[in-house]
Every structure is written in structure tokens, then in C-alpha cells.
């Protein structure tokens, strides 16, 4: 498939550019239809810049791992090396999703989140979402959509773990009839799928 670049759209960072949407492959009309449902808020130029930036971050992460290993650090006992290796693995998986997005328009993160998400899961503060934390149907859909976008943009193991906590905290807040909303449930499911994929695992529904 070849990507089809549409009209300018507002970017997450506040600028404007072209938005990408893959045309359906006539030979495989439905296999990836659900996966391609979310159209990114960024265009091809932003995707290419993101790939350059993320590859530079990957190189920095590789140097960090090499420095720690040169000190004879043991991954079983040295938390710094363990986290550095985990972060490098997540970084590489995130780059792989961007490369997949660029070449096939699959696995496109809904947003690129720069600066990345930060949240202390042990904090008593509410997760730092831009969406208003109200839990009527419309508000919960907006919150769930943001969680999906932020989960797919994780570059570190800390991001993955804290977003998992945030999803668990927020998912129980709406009333039962709101929790069953199909659109919000779909977004939360997609968020968890992204977190599992960035961990290198397969999400089981």
C-alpha cells in the first residue's frame, strides 16, 4: 500500500501539516481495517522528523547501556542497567512502530507526544491528562482517546508502567453504564494493546 496524504490538520504540538491516511488494500480489504481506524494527528514531515529524533535517542540509549556494561554492571543487581536495557528495548519498538507507519500506515501512534508523558504512579495527584477528568459519556470518550494516544507514544518502561496505572485508576471512575460505552472501551483496549506491544508482548483480549 502507498500512503495517501490528506489536507492540513492541527498537530499535537500546535502547528499544522498534512495528515496521513492509508487507502485500503484492494487485495486485503478487511484484515487491517480496525487497526487503521485511528488517523494520526500528524503528517508525513512530522513522522520523518520524529524518526530522526527517535533514532538519535536510540543511539544515546545504546551509549548509556554500553557505559554501564563497561563498569561490569550486572543486570540482575544493577537497577540502572536493568532500566537502561528496558528503555532501549521500548525505544526500539517505538521506532519500529514509526517505521511501520511510514511504510505501511499500520501501527501509527495517534500522537507523537514530545515532550513525552511523565507521571509518578505512586503520587496522589491525578494523571496529567489534558482532557478534563469528568466521567459522563462524552468526557470519558475524550479521556479514553487521550489515554490511547499517550500509551502508543511511550518510549520508556516508566511511561509504560505509569500509563498502565493511570488506565487502571481512571477506568473504574465512570458509572457502570458509562464504562460500557463502546467507543471508550475500544480506545482503552487499543491503549493496552500499545502498552503490551511496546513491552514486546501480545495483548490477550
GROMACS elastic network, one bead per residue, 0.5 to 0.9 nm:
[ bonds ]
;  ai    aj funct       b0    kb
    1    22     6  0.72874   500
    1    23     6  0.71876   500
    1    24     6  0.76983   500
    1    25     6  0.60586   500
    1   103     6  0.81516   500
    1   104     6  0.60876   500
    1   105     6  0.82205   500
    2    22     6  0.67464   500
    2    23     6  0.73325   500
    2    25     6  0.89946   500
    2   103     6  0.76202   500
    2   104     6  0.69217   500
    2   105     6  0.82475   500
    3    20     6  0.66126   500
    3    21     6  0.62006   500
    3    23     6  0.67324   500
    3   102     6  0.79279   500
    3   103     6  0.77877   500
    3   104     6  0.71349   500
    3   105     6  0.65867   500
    4    19     6  0.86949   500
    4    20     6  0.59565   500
    4    21     6  0.54772   500
    4    22     6  0.54784   500
    4    23     6  0.64741   500
    5     8     6  0.89832   500
    5    18     6  0.62433   500
    5    19     6  0.57482   500
    5    21     6  0.61905   500
    5    22     6  0.80452   500
    5    43     6  0.73488   500
    5    44     6  0.75353   500
    6     9     6  0.85985   500
    6    18     6  0.59752   500
    6    19     6  0.53103   500
    6    20     6  0.59119   500
    6    21     6  0.70079   500
    6    43     6  0.85289   500
    7    17     6  0.80038   500
    7    18     6  0.55990   500
    7    19     6  0.62960   500
    7    20     6  0.86601   500
    8    16     6  0.60902   500
    8    19     6  0.60845   500
    8    42     6  0.89598   500
    8    43     6  0.80837   500
    9    15     6  0.84979   500
    9    16     6  0.55723   500
    9    17     6  0.57977   500
    9    18     6  0.60804   500
    9    19     6  0.60242   500
    9    41     6  0.68758   500
    9    42     6  0.73456   500
    9    43     6  0.81673   500
   10    13     6  0.82720   500
   10    14     6  0.63934   500
   10    15     6  0.59481   500
   10    17     6  0.68946   500
   10    18     6  0.87188   500
   10    19     6  0.87663   500
   10    41     6  0.68560   500
   10    42     6  0.76348   500
   11    14     6  0.52133   500
   11    15     6  0.52294   500
   11    16     6  0.54595   500
   11    17     6  0.69252   500
   11    19     6  0.88408   500
   11    41     6  0.55001   500
   11    42     6  0.54422   500
   11    43     6  0.82843   500
   11    46     6  0.89644   500
   11   111     6  0.85050   500
   12    15     6  0.74619   500
   12    16     6  0.89630   500
   12    41     6  0.65526   500
   12    42     6  0.73389   500
   12   111     6  0.66899   500
   12   112     6  0.75662   500
   12   113     6  0.74110   500
   12   114     6  0.87798   500
   13    16     6  0.87119   500
   13   112     6  0.88524   500
   13   113     6  0.80626   500
   13   114     6  0.76662   500
   16    42     6  0.81434   500
   16    43     6  0.86991   500
   17    42     6  0.66709   500
   17    43     6  0.56847   500
   17    44     6  0.82437   500
   17    45     6  0.76672   500
   17    46     6  0.78058   500
   18    41     6  0.87447   500
   18    42     6  0.66300   500
   18    44     6  0.66777   500
   18    45     6  0.78093   500
   18    46     6  0.87283   500
   19    39     6  0.77666   500
   19    40     6  0.67372   500
   19    41     6  0.63058   500
   19    42     6  0.53149   500
   19    44     6  0.71105   500
   20    39     6  0.70200   500
   20    40     6  0.67610   500
   20    41     6  0.82696   500
   20    42     6  0.72264   500
   20    43     6  0.54230   500
   20    44     6  0.66081   500
   20   105     6  0.80841   500
   21    36     6  0.82445   500
   21    38     6  0.89825   500
   21    39     6  0.61649   500
   21    40     6  0.78468   500
   21   105     6  0.71986   500
   22    25     6  0.85231   500
   22    36     6  0.76922   500
   22    39     6  0.88633   500
   22   104     6  0.76173   500
   22   105     6  0.57246   500
   22   106     6  0.84770   500
   23    26     6  0.87693   500
   24    27     6  0.86262   500
   24    28     6  0.76153   500
   24    29     6  0.59606   500
   24    30     6  0.80580   500
   24    32     6  0.85398   500
   24    33     6  0.76072   500
   24    36     6  0.89720   500
   25    28     6  0.52599   500
   25    29     6  0.55814   500
   25    30     6  0.84794   500
   26    29     6  0.53081   500
   28    31     6  0.59227   500
   28    32     6  0.78960   500
   29    32     6  0.76452   500
   29    33     6  0.71741   500
   30    34     6  0.77932   500
   31    34     6  0.78516   500
   31    35     6  0.84593   500
   32    35     6  0.50806   500
   32    36     6  0.60997   500
   32    37     6  0.86668   500
   32   106     6  0.78292   500
   33    36     6  0.52633   500
   33    37     6  0.63281   500
   34    37     6  0.51441   500
   34    38     6  0.83770   500
   35    38     6  0.74260   500
   35   106     6  0.69448   500
   35   107     6  0.70745   500
   36    39     6  0.71350   500
   36   105     6  0.74158   500
   36   106     6  0.63520   500
   36   107     6  0.75979   500
   36   108     6  0.80677   500
   38   108     6  0.81485   500
   38   109     6  0.85959   500
   38   110     6  0.65525   500
   39    42     6  0.87062   500
   39   108     6  0.79312   500
   39   109     6  0.88042   500
   39   110     6  0.65570   500
   40    43     6  0.75216   500
   40   108     6  0.66226   500
   40   109     6  0.65823   500
   40   111     6  0.61925   500
   40   112     6  0.88894   500
   41   110     6  0.62435   500
   41   111     6  0.60246   500
   41   112     6  0.85719   500
   42    45     6  0.81855   500
   42    46     6  0.60670   500
   42    47     6  0.70262   500
   42   110     6  0.81868   500
   42   111     6  0.71050   500
   42   112     6  0.79728   500
   43    46     6  0.54929   500
   43    47     6  0.62780   500
   43    48     6  0.88192   500
   44    47     6  0.50058   500
   44    48     6  0.61838   500
   44    49     6  0.86425   500
   44   102     6  0.76260   500
   45    48     6  0.51897   500
   45    49     6  0.62274   500
   45    50     6  0.85573   500
   46    49     6  0.50827   500
   46    50     6  0.60109   500
   46    51     6  0.86121   500
   46   112     6  0.88138   500
   47    50     6  0.50250   500
   47    51     6  0.62575   500
   47    52     6  0.88084   500
   47    98     6  0.72076   500
   47   101     6  0.84483   500
   47   102     6  0.72774   500
   47   112     6  0.83395   500
   48    51     6  0.51238   500
   48    52     6  0.64518   500
   48    53     6  0.87840   500
   48    98     6  0.86823   500
   48   102     6  0.79373   500
   49    52     6  0.51708   500
   49    53     6  0.62693   500
   49    54     6  0.86009   500
   50    53     6  0.50854   500
   50    54     6  0.59744   500
   50    55     6  0.84742   500
   50    95     6  0.89525   500
   50    98     6  0.81535   500
   50   112     6  0.76396   500
   51    54     6  0.51098   500
   51    55     6  0.60346   500
   51    56     6  0.85547   500
   51    95     6  0.66934   500
   51    98     6  0.67192   500
   51    99     6  0.76397   500
   52    55     6  0.53093   500
   52    56     6  0.63653   500
   52    57     6  0.88023   500
   53    56     6  0.51553   500
   53    57     6  0.63343   500
   53    58     6  0.86887   500
   54    58     6  0.60723   500
   54    59     6  0.86363   500
   54    91     6  0.75059   500
   54    92     6  0.86615   500
   54    94     6  0.83493   500
   54    95     6  0.65590   500
   54   155     6  0.88195   500
   55    59     6  0.62858   500
   55    60     6  0.87055   500
   55    91     6  0.86020   500
   55    92     6  0.84090   500
   55    95     6  0.72454   500
   56    59     6  0.51237   500
   56    60     6  0.64039   500
   56    61     6  0.87113   500
   57    60     6  0.50170   500
   57    61     6  0.61469   500
   57    62     6  0.85990   500
   57    91     6  0.78946   500
   58    62     6  0.61587   500
   58    63     6  0.86666   500
   58    88     6  0.65842   500
   58    91     6  0.62482   500
   58    92     6  0.69051   500
   58    95     6  0.86469   500
   59    62     6  0.50531   500
   59    63     6  0.63113   500
   59    64     6  0.86821   500
   60    63     6  0.51163   500
   60    64     6  0.62470   500
   60    65     6  0.87697   500
   61    65     6  0.62939   500
   61    66     6  0.86274   500
   61    84     6  0.69530   500
   61    85     6  0.82324   500
   61    87     6  0.75336   500
   61    88     6  0.57198   500
   61    91     6  0.83552   500
   62    65     6  0.51623   500
   62    66     6  0.61712   500
   62    67     6  0.86141   500
   62    84     6  0.84725   500
   62    85     6  0.84538   500
   62    88     6  0.68300   500
   63    67     6  0.60652   500
   63    68     6  0.86238   500
   64    67     6  0.51582   500
   64    68     6  0.63320   500
   64    69     6  0.86413   500
   64    81     6  0.85193   500
   64    84     6  0.69475   500
   64    85     6  0.89705   500
   65    68     6  0.52079   500
   65    69     6  0.60943   500
   65    70     6  0.85200   500
   65    80     6  0.89262   500
   65    81     6  0.64523   500
   65    84     6  0.58801   500
   65    85     6  0.64332   500
   65    88     6  0.81650   500
   66    69     6  0.50653   500
   66    70     6  0.60124   500
   66    71     6  0.87433   500
   67    70     6  0.51089   500
   67    71     6  0.66573   500
   68    71     6  0.52620   500
   68    72     6  0.70171   500
   68    73     6  0.58538   500
   68    74     6  0.89148   500
   68    80     6  0.77445   500
   68    81     6  0.60712   500
   68    84     6  0.86057   500
   69    72     6  0.51717   500
   69    73     6  0.52394   500
   69    74     6  0.76588   500
   69    75     6  0.87437   500
   69    81     6  0.74253   500
   70    73     6  0.72815   500
   73    76     6  0.87744   500
   73    77     6  0.78134   500
   73    78     6  0.60504   500
   73    80     6  0.86495   500
   73    81     6  0.67608   500
   74    77     6  0.54502   500
   74    78     6  0.54875   500
   74    79     6  0.87864   500
   74    81     6  0.73027   500
   74    82     6  0.83643   500
   75    78     6  0.53338   500
   75    79     6  0.71065   500
   75    80     6  0.82542   500
   75    81     6  0.56041   500
   75    82     6  0.51397   500
   75    83     6  0.88949   500
   75    85     6  0.84827   500
   76    79     6  0.78395   500
   76    81     6  0.87403   500
   76    82     6  0.73124   500
   77    81     6  0.85967   500
   77    82     6  0.81448   500
   78    81     6  0.55501   500
   78    82     6  0.63235   500
   78    83     6  0.87650   500
   79    83     6  0.60139   500
   79    84     6  0.83629   500
   80    83     6  0.53054   500
   80    84     6  0.60082   500
   80    85     6  0.85876   500
   81    85     6  0.60207   500
   81    86     6  0.84490   500
   82    85     6  0.53216   500
   82    86     6  0.62064   500
   82    87     6  0.86074   500
   83    86     6  0.50064   500
   83    87     6  0.59528   500
   83    88     6  0.84644   500
   83   156     6  0.87771   500
   83   157     6  0.73920   500
   83   158     6  0.86634   500
   84    87     6  0.51152   500
   84    88     6  0.61190   500
   84    89     6  0.86590   500
   85    88     6  0.51011   500
   85    89     6  0.62643   500
   85    90     6  0.87341   500
   86    89     6  0.51673   500
   86    90     6  0.63023   500
   86    91     6  0.85859   500
   86   156     6  0.74318   500
   86   157     6  0.61184   500
   86   199     6  0.85903   500
   87    90     6  0.51132   500
   87    91     6  0.59946   500
   87    92     6  0.85778   500
   87   155     6  0.69765   500
   87   157     6  0.54405   500
   87   158     6  0.81495   500
   88    92     6  0.61866   500
   88    93     6  0.86637   500
   88   155     6  0.84428   500
   88   156     6  0.76602   500
   88   157     6  0.89434   500
   89    92     6  0.52124   500
   89    93     6  0.63204   500
   89    94     6  0.86949   500
   89   155     6  0.89561   500
   89   156     6  0.84392   500
   89   157     6  0.87341   500
   89   198     6  0.82405   500
   89   199     6  0.79309   500
   89   200     6  0.82761   500
   90    93     6  0.50787   500
   90    94     6  0.61243   500
   90    95     6  0.86060   500
   90   154     6  0.77455   500
   90   155     6  0.56212   500
   90   156     6  0.57051   500
   90   157     6  0.65707   500
   90   160     6  0.88796   500
   90   198     6  0.55322   500
   90   199     6  0.63819   500
   90   200     6  0.79233   500
   91    94     6  0.51234   500
   91    95     6  0.62509   500
   91    96     6  0.86393   500
   91   154     6  0.81521   500
   91   156     6  0.65127   500
   91   198     6  0.83137   500
   92    95     6  0.50640   500
   92    96     6  0.61796   500
   92    97     6  0.87790   500
   92   155     6  0.83790   500
   92   198     6  0.87715   500
   93    97     6  0.63709   500
   93    98     6  0.87900   500
   93   155     6  0.83173   500
   93   197     6  0.78001   500
   93   198     6  0.56652   500
   93   199     6  0.80773   500
   93   200     6  0.75418   500
   94    97     6  0.51387   500
   94    98     6  0.64655   500
   94    99     6  0.87275   500
   94   109     6  0.89888   500
   94   152     6  0.81597   500
   94   153     6  0.73080   500
   94   154     6  0.72303   500
   94   155     6  0.62182   500
   94   198     6  0.65688   500
   95    98     6  0.50591   500
   95    99     6  0.61690   500
   95   100     6  0.85528   500
   95   155     6  0.88031   500
   96    99     6  0.50039   500
   96   100     6  0.60709   500
   96   101     6  0.84821   500
   97   101     6  0.60524   500
   97   102     6  0.85673   500
   97   106     6  0.77570   500
   97   107     6  0.55865   500
   97   108     6  0.64392   500
   97   109     6  0.75023   500
   97   198     6  0.89512   500
   98   102     6  0.61151   500
   98   103     6  0.86486   500
   98   105     6  0.88643   500
   98   106     6  0.88393   500
   98   107     6  0.75478   500
   98   108     6  0.63877   500
   98   109     6  0.75325   500
   99   102     6  0.50259   500
   99   103     6  0.61521   500
   99   104     6  0.82982   500
   99   105     6  0.88360   500
   99   108     6  0.88744   500
  100   103     6  0.52817   500
  100   104     6  0.55746   500
  100   105     6  0.62943   500
  100   106     6  0.56862   500
  100   107     6  0.64236   500
  100   108     6  0.73334   500
  101   104     6  0.55338   500
  101   107     6  0.57672   500
  101   109     6  0.80226   500
  102   105     6  0.58400   500
  102   106     6  0.81861   500
  102   108     6  0.81004   500
  103   106     6  0.81057   500
  104   107     6  0.86978   500
  105   108     6  0.61498   500
  107   110     6  0.89038   500
  107   152     6  0.87194   500
  107   194     6  0.86775   500
  108   111     6  0.83237   500
  108   152     6  0.83411   500
  109   112     6  0.66129   500
  109   148     6  0.87223   500
  109   149     6  0.64612   500
  109   150     6  0.84361   500
  109   151     6  0.86102   500
  109   152     6  0.52018   500
  109   153     6  0.60690   500
  109   194     6  0.86327   500
  110   146     6  0.89745   500
  110   148     6  0.76379   500
  110   150     6  0.80944   500
  110   152     6  0.71465   500
  110   153     6  0.79452   500
  111   146     6  0.89977   500
  111   149     6  0.54007   500
  111   150     6  0.69969   500
  111   152     6  0.76813   500
  111   153     6  0.65560   500
  112   115     6  0.87600   500
  112   116     6  0.81702   500
  112   149     6  0.80376   500
  112   150     6  0.80085   500
  112   152     6  0.83472   500
  112   153     6  0.55977   500
  112   154     6  0.88532   500
  113   116     6  0.50490   500
  113   117     6  0.69821   500
  113   149     6  0.83008   500
  113   150     6  0.68174   500
  113   153     6  0.61074   500
  113   154     6  0.82624   500
  114   117     6  0.80614   500
  114   153     6  0.89269   500
  115   118     6  0.88399   500
  116   150     6  0.83255   500
  116   153     6  0.75696   500
  116   154     6  0.71445   500
  116   155     6  0.76904   500
  116   159     6  0.82087   500
  117   128     6  0.82913   500
  117   150     6  0.69451   500
  117   151     6  0.88021   500
  117   153     6  0.83011   500
  117   154     6  0.73122   500
  117   159     6  0.64094   500
  117   163     6  0.84754   500
  118   128     6  0.79616   500
  118   158     6  0.81167   500
  118   159     6  0.65152   500
  118   162     6  0.78846   500
  118   163     6  0.88750   500
  119   122     6  0.87586   500
  119   123     6  0.80402   500
  119   127     6  0.65075   500
  119   128     6  0.69304   500
  119   158     6  0.85185   500
  119   159     6  0.75671   500
  119   162     6  0.60868   500
  119   163     6  0.78064   500
  119   166     6  0.85923   500
  120   123     6  0.53507   500
  120   124     6  0.87775   500
  120   125     6  0.85317   500
  120   127     6  0.84089   500
  120   158     6  0.88214   500
  120   162     6  0.65988   500
  121   124     6  0.81383   500
  121   125     6  0.88421   500
  121   127     6  0.82704   500
  121   161     6  0.80169   500
  121   162     6  0.52207   500
  121   163     6  0.81846   500
  121   165     6  0.62278   500
  121   166     6  0.72831   500
  122   125     6  0.87591   500
  122   162     6  0.88883   500
  123   126     6  0.79803   500
  123   127     6  0.89355   500
  125   128     6  0.82777   500
  126   129     6  0.83057   500
  126   133     6  0.87546   500
  126   166     6  0.83480   500
  127   162     6  0.89630   500
  127   163     6  0.85173   500
  127   166     6  0.60770   500
  127   169     6  0.88571   500
  127   170     6  0.86658   500
  128   131     6  0.87767   500
  129   132     6  0.74491   500
  129   133     6  0.80355   500
  129   143     6  0.76794   500
  129   146     6  0.73926   500
  129   147     6  0.80879   500
  130   133     6  0.87718   500
  130   143     6  0.84511   500
  130   146     6  0.79947   500
  131   134     6  0.86094   500
  131   139     6  0.78217   500
  131   142     6  0.64958   500
  131   143     6  0.56016   500
  131   146     6  0.71961   500
  132   135     6  0.88931   500
  132   139     6  0.70778   500
  132   140     6  0.89546   500
  132   142     6  0.83463   500
  132   143     6  0.73485   500
  133   139     6  0.72030   500
  133   140     6  0.77044   500
  133   143     6  0.70250   500
  133   170     6  0.87129   500
  134   137     6  0.88787   500
  134   138     6  0.88634   500
  134   139     6  0.56185   500
  134   140     6  0.67345   500
  134   143     6  0.84419   500
  134   173     6  0.89295   500
  134   174     6  0.82667   500
  135   138     6  0.78403   500
  135   139     6  0.56509   500
  135   141     6  0.86655   500
  135   143     6  0.85481   500
  135   173     6  0.67166   500
  135   175     6  0.74776   500
  135   178     6  0.76206   500
  136   139     6  0.54569   500
  136   140     6  0.59299   500
  136   141     6  0.85667   500
  136   174     6  0.67796   500
  136   175     6  0.78713   500
  136   178     6  0.66016   500
  137   140     6  0.52519   500
  137   141     6  0.62468   500
  137   142     6  0.88544   500
  137   174     6  0.81158   500
  137   177     6  0.86715   500
  137   178     6  0.54305   500
  137   179     6  0.82549   500
  137   181     6  0.71438   500
  137   184     6  0.83132   500
  138   141     6  0.52479   500
  138   142     6  0.65526   500
  138   143     6  0.88846   500
  139   142     6  0.51312   500
  139   143     6  0.62442   500
  139   144     6  0.85857   500
  140   144     6  0.59429   500
  140   145     6  0.84186   500
  140   171     6  0.89428   500
  140   174     6  0.72603   500
  140   178     6  0.77158   500
  140   179     6  0.83520   500
  140   181     6  0.88203   500
  140   184     6  0.65968   500
  141   144     6  0.51049   500
  141   145     6  0.60840   500
  141   146     6  0.86536   500
  141   181     6  0.80922   500
  141   183     6  0.65694   500
  141   185     6  0.83791   500
  141   187     6  0.78986   500
  142   145     6  0.51184   500
  142   146     6  0.62965   500
  142   147     6  0.86991   500
  142   184     6  0.78897   500
  143   146     6  0.51839   500
  143   147     6  0.62474   500
  143   148     6  0.86973   500
  143   170     6  0.87659   500
  143   184     6  0.82140   500
  144   147     6  0.50357   500
  144   148     6  0.62232   500
  144   149     6  0.87299   500
  144   167     6  0.84375   500
  144   170     6  0.88964   500
  144   171     6  0.84727   500
  144   183     6  0.86142   500
  144   184     6  0.54472   500
  144   185     6  0.76718   500
  144   186     6  0.85751   500
  144   187     6  0.55700   500
  144   188     6  0.56248   500
  144   191     6  0.82877   500
  145   148     6  0.50789   500
  145   149     6  0.63278   500
  145   150     6  0.87238   500
  145   183     6  0.88232   500
  145   184     6  0.70905   500
  145   187     6  0.54901   500
  145   188     6  0.74196   500
  145   191     6  0.84296   500
  146   149     6  0.50615   500
  146   150     6  0.61018   500
  146   151     6  0.84415   500
  146   187     6  0.85456   500
  147   150     6  0.52088   500
  147   151     6  0.59395   500
  147   152     6  0.85656   500
  147   163     6  0.76914   500
  147   166     6  0.84066   500
  147   167     6  0.71318   500
  147   187     6  0.77006   500
  147   188     6  0.69502   500
  147   191     6  0.62717   500
  148   151     6  0.52748   500
  148   152     6  0.63258   500
  148   153     6  0.88108   500
  148   187     6  0.56447   500
  148   188     6  0.60683   500
  148   189     6  0.80814   500
  148   190     6  0.60391   500
  148   192     6  0.77354   500
  148   194     6  0.78552   500
  149   152     6  0.54334   500
  149   153     6  0.64938   500
  149   187     6  0.88052   500
  149   190     6  0.89863   500
  149   191     6  0.71559   500
  150   153     6  0.51327   500
  150   154     6  0.66659   500
  150   159     6  0.89892   500
  150   163     6  0.79222   500
  150   191     6  0.78839   500
  151   154     6  0.56226   500
  151   159     6  0.78733   500
  151   160     6  0.68934   500
  151   163     6  0.64175   500
  151   164     6  0.82470   500
  151   190     6  0.86862   500
  151   191     6  0.53392   500
  151   192     6  0.73685   500
  151   193     6  0.87875   500
  151   194     6  0.60814   500
  151   195     6  0.59460   500
  152   155     6  0.88774   500
  152   190     6  0.84810   500
  152   191     6  0.65164   500
  152   192     6  0.87305   500
  152   193     6  0.84699   500
  152   195     6  0.67132   500
  152   197     6  0.89048   500
  152   198     6  0.79413   500
  153   159     6  0.89199   500
  153   194     6  0.84295   500
  154   157     6  0.78517   500
  154   158     6  0.86390   500
  154   159     6  0.55608   500
  154   160     6  0.61355   500
  154   163     6  0.87274   500
  154   194     6  0.86613   500
  154   195     6  0.77851   500
  154   198     6  0.75985   500
  155   158     6  0.85927   500
  155   159     6  0.68839   500
  155   160     6  0.79836   500
  155   198     6  0.81723   500
  156   159     6  0.52479   500
  156   160     6  0.65477   500
  156   161     6  0.88388   500
  156   198     6  0.89410   500
  157   160     6  0.50468   500
  157   161     6  0.61684   500
  157   162     6  0.85567   500
  157   198     6  0.86683   500
  157   199     6  0.77790   500
  158   161     6  0.51658   500
  158   162     6  0.59788   500
  158   163     6  0.83506   500
  159   162     6  0.52947   500
  159   163     6  0.59347   500
  159   164     6  0.84025   500
  160   163     6  0.53564   500
  160   164     6  0.61599   500
  160   165     6  0.87751   500
  160   195     6  0.58630   500
  160   196     6  0.86191   500
  160   198     6  0.78242   500
  160   199     6  0.78194   500
  161   164     6  0.51475   500
  161   165     6  0.64253   500
  161   166     6  0.87729   500
  161   195     6  0.84544   500
  162   165     6  0.50395   500
  162   166     6  0.61628   500
  162   167     6  0.86586   500
  163   167     6  0.60645   500
  163   168     6  0.84862   500
  163   191     6  0.89960   500
  163   195     6  0.82659   500
  164   167     6  0.52288   500
  164   168     6  0.62643   500
  164   169     6  0.86478   500
  164   191     6  0.88358   500
  164   192     6  0.74848   500
  164   195     6  0.75658   500
  165   168     6  0.51015   500
  165   169     6  0.61070   500
  165   170     6  0.86308   500
  166   169     6  0.50631   500
  166   170     6  0.60888   500
  166   171     6  0.83603   500
  167   170     6  0.52562   500
  167   171     6  0.57282   500
  167   172     6  0.87916   500
  167   188     6  0.75827   500
  167   191     6  0.85004   500
  167   192     6  0.84685   500
  168   171     6  0.54576   500
  168   172     6  0.70339   500
  169   172     6  0.63471   500
  169   173     6  0.73622   500
  170   173     6  0.53229   500
  170   174     6  0.78754   500
  171   174     6  0.69274   500
  171   179     6  0.73249   500
  171   188     6  0.82160   500
  172   175     6  0.79312   500
  172   176     6  0.85009   500
  172   179     6  0.75293   500
  173   176     6  0.88816   500
  173   179     6  0.82173   500
  174   177     6  0.79313   500
  174   178     6  0.56385   500
  174   179     6  0.56284   500
  175   178     6  0.52039   500
  175   179     6  0.61287   500
  175   180     6  0.88577   500
  176   180     6  0.64965   500
  177   180     6  0.54786   500
  177   181     6  0.71406   500
  178   181     6  0.53957   500
  178   184     6  0.86777   500
  179   182     6  0.84767   500
  179   184     6  0.76690   500
  179   185     6  0.72132   500
  180   183     6  0.88701   500
  180   184     6  0.79360   500
  180   185     6  0.67408   500
  181   184     6  0.55810   500
  181   185     6  0.60371   500
  181   186     6  0.85673   500
  182   185     6  0.51027   500
  182   186     6  0.60132   500
  182   187     6  0.86567   500
  183   186     6  0.51754   500
  183   187     6  0.63647   500
  183   188     6  0.88296   500
  184   187     6  0.51125   500
  184   188     6  0.62524   500
  184   189     6  0.85644   500
  185   188     6  0.51862   500
  185   189     6  0.60940   500
  185   190     6  0.85841   500
  186   189     6  0.50857   500
  186   190     6  0.61811   500
  186   191     6  0.86360   500
  187   190     6  0.50544   500
  187   191     6  0.61816   500
  187   192     6  0.87792   500
  188   192     6  0.63347   500
  188   193     6  0.86164   500
  189   192     6  0.52213   500
  189   193     6  0.62125   500
  189   194     6  0.87438   500
  189   205     6  0.82606   500
  190   194     6  0.62494   500
  190   195     6  0.87171   500
  191   194     6  0.52308   500
  191   195     6  0.64113   500
  191   196     6  0.87744   500
  192   195     6  0.50154   500
  192   196     6  0.61394   500
  192   197     6  0.85150   500
  192   203     6  0.72477   500
  193   196     6  0.51266   500
  193   197     6  0.60631   500
  193   198     6  0.85625   500
  193   201     6  0.89518   500
  193   202     6  0.74418   500
  193   203     6  0.53141   500
  193   204     6  0.84109   500
  194   197     6  0.50461   500
  194   198     6  0.60634   500
  194   199     6  0.85166   500
  194   203     6  0.84120   500
  195   198     6  0.51993   500
  195   199     6  0.62361   500
  195   200     6  0.87258   500
  195   201     6  0.85936   500
  195   203     6  0.85098   500
  196   199     6  0.50497   500
  196   200     6  0.63472   500
  196   201     6  0.50297   500
  196   202     6  0.58390   500
  196   203     6  0.55558   500
  197   201     6  0.52516   500
  197   202     6  0.60247   500
  197   203     6  0.72627   500
  198   201     6  0.73570   500
  199   202     6  0.86548   500
